[in-house]
């Protein structure tokens, strides 16, 4: 975010408007995709673009966008651990026991996360 949520959205919409005006890709549909905070930005962009008569044909919101309601909770952060494991593996940043097999490492982190969350859940 450079200017703020609304100013960033307006700047991007203006860029797209100028691009469409200059190159006139009438036959090309505009499809948006966003992950994480890009999910929110895609939705905001679509609304602002349609208000300026820029036709948006579709939006793909990835899984991260669907869990925005649990941000700042243990569930949200726990859900990130397998992904962090996946990223750490090629950089050799895992414990030696996990470094040999990425599939096994991710499965172990996912299982550990599940066990940890279940232990914290009141019964």
Number of C-alpha atoms within 10 A of each C-alpha: 8 6 10 9 12 14 12 16 22 17 13 16 21 15 12 15 16 12 12 13 11 9 8 11 11 9 6 8 11 15 13 18 14 18 16 15 11 17 22 17 20 21 18 17 22 23 15 18 20 12 10 12 9 16 13 15 11 13 15 14 18 14 12 17 16 13 13 14 9 11 11 9 9 12 14 15 12 17 15 13 16 19 13 12 22 16 14 14 19 11 9 12 12 17 10 9 9 18 18 13 11 17 13 13 20 19 13 15 19 19 13 15 19 14 11 13 13 11 10 9 7 5 5
